[in-house]
């Protein structure tokens, strides 16, 4: 069953670490560098994978144009 329009599944930090095959330290560094984090009422952080992928793409584009 598809999600309602406008509703985006959010990843936990552990899921994001697994997706990118990185450590928790790396994700914390990315957050300090401006990676988008979604507001979440409960403990922990959540991440919109599409927004994180876009953030990485923009950083890659800046790095290659420098």
C-alpha positions as CSV (number, residue, x, y, z in Angstrom):
1,X,0.0,0.0,0.0
2,X,1.5,3.3,-1.0
3,X,1.9,6.2,1.5
4,X,-0.5,9.1,1.3
5,X,0.6,11.9,-0.9
6,X,3.2,14.2,0.8
7,X,4.1,11.6,3.5
8,X,7.7,10.6,3.3
9,X,9.3,7.7,5.3
10,X,12.1,8.9,7.5
11,X,15.2,6.9,8.3
12,X,16.7,6.5,11.7
13,X,20.4,7.4,12.2
14,X,21.2,3.7,12.2
15,X,19.3,3.1,9.0
16,X,21.2,6.0,7.4
17,X,24.5,4.6,8.6
18,X,23.6,1.3,7.0
19,X,22.4,2.8,3.7
20,X,25.7,4.7,3.3
21,X,27.9,2.1,5.0
22,X,29.4,4.7,7.4
23,X,29.9,5.0,11.1
24,X,27.8,7.0,13.6
25,X,30.8,9.5,13.8
26,X,30.5,10.1,10.1
27,X,26.8,10.9,10.3
28,X,27.4,13.2,13.2
29,X,30.1,15.0,11.1
30,X,27.7,15.3,8.3
31,X,25.0,16.8,10.6
32,X,27.6,19.4,11.8
33,X,28.3,20.2,8.1
34,X,24.7,21.0,7.4
35,X,23.1,17.7,6.4
36,X,19.3,18.0,6.7
37,X,17.7,16.5,9.8
38,X,13.9,16.2,10.1
39,X,12.1,17.4,13.2
40,X,11.0,14.4,15.3
41,X,9.0,14.5,18.5
42,X,10.5,11.3,20.0
43,X,14.1,10.8,21.0
44,X,16.6,10.5,18.2
45,X,17.0,11.9,14.8
46,X,15.2,11.1,11.5
47,X,16.4,11.7,8.0
48,X,14.5,12.2,4.7
49,X,16.7,10.0,2.4
50,X,15.8,12.1,-0.7
51,X,16.9,15.3,1.1
52,X,20.1,13.7,2.3
53,X,20.9,12.4,-1.2
54,X,20.3,15.9,-2.6
55,X,22.6,17.4,0.1
56,X,25.3,14.9,-0.9
57,X,24.9,15.6,-4.6
58,X,25.2,19.4,-4.0
59,X,28.3,18.8,-1.9
60,X,29.8,16.6,-4.7
61,X,29.0,19.2,-7.3
62,X,30.7,21.9,-5.2
63,X,33.8,19.8,-4.7
64,X,34.2,19.0,-8.4
65,X,33.7,22.6,-9.4
66,X,36.3,24.0,-7.0
